[in-house]
Amino acid sequence: MTESVQPTFDLRRVYLKDASLELPNAPAVFLEEEAPQVAIEISTENRQLDTDAYEVDVNATITAKLKEKVFFLLEVKQSAIFEISNLPEEQLQPVLNIVCPSMIYPYLRSNVADLLTRASLPPLHLAEMNFEQFYQSKIEQEQAAAATKQ
């Protein structure tokens, strides 16, 4: 009789891998009275570090503009190391692209708000994200791109 090996999933470490805040038109933009237009881009990445260790990143690029001038540009990469073993291959990608980013994202949200506050800017509270929908959309885009190439 063979023993079944149970899958394991462990969050080993969460860390702020990179953060960059630029205010290229300060102090002039502080004198403006209108609210800036804010654009937010979120992306995810993952890579295998060794047999059972994976690094997962959630990246945010936030650009705020007043008229045509950049008020601020904030780029943040929040990362974590996960230990994942004995997981069936068909479950690994959904875990790396849905479960792991969902665990990291609250740290990213907190760091974005904190960085902006420390720069004397109003905090920006990023909305909750549905990483399952985000992942499905990414798969559909990849399939559409592959179909276009054929």
C-alpha positions as CSV (number, residue, x, y, z in Angstrom):
1,M,0.0,0.0,0.0
2,T,1.4,3.4,-1.0
3,E,1.3,6.3,1.3
4,S,-0.3,9.5,-0.2
5,V,1.8,12.6,0.3
6,Q,-0.1,15.6,1.5
7,P,0.3,18.9,-0.3
8,T,1.9,21.7,1.7
9,F,1.6,25.4,1.4
10,D,3.5,27.8,3.6
11,L,4.0,31.6,3.4
12,R,7.7,31.9,4.3
13,R,8.3,35.7,4.0
14,V,6.6,38.8,2.8
15,Y,8.8,41.8,1.8
16,L,8.8,45.1,0.0
17,K,11.2,44.3,-2.9
18,D,11.2,47.7,-4.6
19,A,9.6,51.1,-4.1
20,S,10.1,54.3,-6.0
21,L,8.3,57.5,-5.6
22,E,8.9,60.5,-7.8
23,L,7.5,64.0,-7.6
24,P,9.1,65.5,-10.7
25,N,7.1,68.8,-10.7
26,A,7.3,69.5,-7.0
27,P,6.8,72.0,-5.4
28,A,4.7,73.7,-8.2
29,V,2.1,70.8,-8.2
30,F,1.4,71.4,-4.5
31,L,0.1,74.8,-5.3
32,E,-2.5,73.5,-7.7
33,E,-6.1,73.3,-6.4
34,E,-7.6,70.7,-8.6
35,A,-7.5,67.0,-7.9
36,P,-5.1,64.9,-10.0
37,Q,-6.2,62.2,-12.4
38,V,-4.9,58.8,-11.1
39,A,-4.0,55.8,-13.3
40,I,-3.3,52.5,-11.6
41,E,-1.7,49.4,-13.2
42,I,-1.4,46.1,-11.3
43,S,0.5,43.0,-12.5
44,T,1.8,39.8,-11.0
45,E,4.8,37.6,-11.6
46,N,6.1,34.4,-10.2
47,R,9.2,32.3,-10.5
48,Q,10.5,29.0,-9.0
49,L,13.5,29.5,-6.7
50,D,14.2,25.9,-6.0
51,T,12.3,22.6,-5.8
52,D,9.5,23.7,-3.5
53,A,10.1,27.5,-3.2
54,Y,8.4,30.1,-5.3
55,E,8.7,33.9,-5.3
56,V,5.5,35.8,-6.2
57,D,5.4,39.5,-6.9
58,V,2.5,41.9,-7.1
59,N,3.5,45.1,-8.9
60,A,1.7,48.5,-8.9
61,T,2.4,51.5,-11.0
62,I,0.4,54.6,-10.0
63,T,0.6,57.8,-12.0
64,A,-1.1,60.9,-10.9
65,K,-1.3,63.9,-13.3
66,L,-2.5,67.5,-13.0
67,K,-3.3,68.7,-16.5
68,E,-0.4,67.4,-18.4
69,K,2.2,67.5,-15.6
70,V,3.0,64.4,-13.6
71,F,2.1,65.0,-9.9
72,F,3.7,61.8,-8.7
73,L,4.8,58.4,-10.0
74,L,4.8,55.5,-7.6
75,E,6.1,52.1,-8.4
76,V,5.9,49.3,-5.8
77,K,6.9,45.6,-6.0
78,Q,5.6,43.6,-3.0
79,S,7.0,40.1,-2.9
80,A,6.7,36.9,-0.9
81,I,8.3,33.5,-0.8
82,F,6.0,30.5,-0.6
83,E,6.9,26.9,0.0
84,I,4.6,24.7,-2.1
85,S,5.1,21.0,-2.4
86,N,3.2,17.9,-3.5
87,L,0.6,20.0,-5.3
88,P,-0.8,18.6,-8.6
89,E,0.6,20.5,-11.6
90,E,-2.9,21.6,-12.7
91,Q,-3.4,23.3,-9.4
92,L,0.0,25.0,-9.2
93,Q,-0.6,27.9,-11.6
94,P,-3.9,28.9,-10.1
95,V,-2.3,28.9,-6.6
96,L,0.7,31.0,-7.8
97,N,-1.6,33.4,-9.7
98,I,-4.6,33.7,-7.5
99,V,-4.0,32.5,-3.9
100,C,-0.5,33.9,-3.5
101,P,-1.2,37.4,-4.9
102,S,-4.3,37.6,-2.8
103,M,-2.2,37.1,0.3
104,I,0.4,39.7,-0.8
105,Y,-1.9,42.4,-2.0
106,P,-2.9,43.8,1.5
107,Y,0.7,44.5,2.2
108,L,1.0,46.3,-1.1
109,R,-2.1,48.4,-0.4
110,S,-0.7,49.3,3.0
111,N,2.7,50.3,1.7
112,V,1.2,52.4,-1.1
113,A,-0.9,54.4,1.4
114,D,2.1,54.7,3.8
115,L,4.6,55.9,1.1
116,L,2.2,58.6,-0.1
117,T,1.4,59.8,3.4
118,R,5.1,60.0,4.3
119,A,5.6,62.2,1.2
120,S,2.9,64.6,2.5
121,L,0.4,63.4,-0.1
122,P,-3.1,62.2,0.6
123,P,-3.1,58.4,1.1
124,L,-4.4,56.4,-1.8
125,H,-6.4,53.4,-0.8
126,L,-6.3,50.8,-3.5
127,A,-9.5,48.9,-4.1
128,E,-9.8,45.2,-3.4
129,M,-8.8,43.0,-6.3
130,N,-10.3,39.7,-7.6
131,F,-7.1,37.9,-8.6
132,E,-9.1,34.9,-10.0
133,Q,-10.8,37.2,-12.5
134,F,-7.4,38.9,-13.2
135,Y,-5.8,35.5,-13.9
136,Q,-8.7,34.4,-16.1
137,S,-8.4,37.6,-18.1
138,K,-4.7,37.1,-18.5
139,I,-5.2,33.6,-19.8
140,E,-7.8,34.8,-22.3
141,Q,-5.4,37.5,-23.5
142,E,-2.6,35.0,-24.0
143,Q,-5.0,32.6,-25.9
144,A,-6.2,35.5,-28.1
145,A,-2.6,36.5,-28.8
146,A,-1.6,32.9,-29.7
147,A,-4.6,32.6,-32.0
148,T,-3.7,35.9,-33.8
149,K,-0.2,34.6,-34.5
150,Q,-1.4,31.4,-36.2
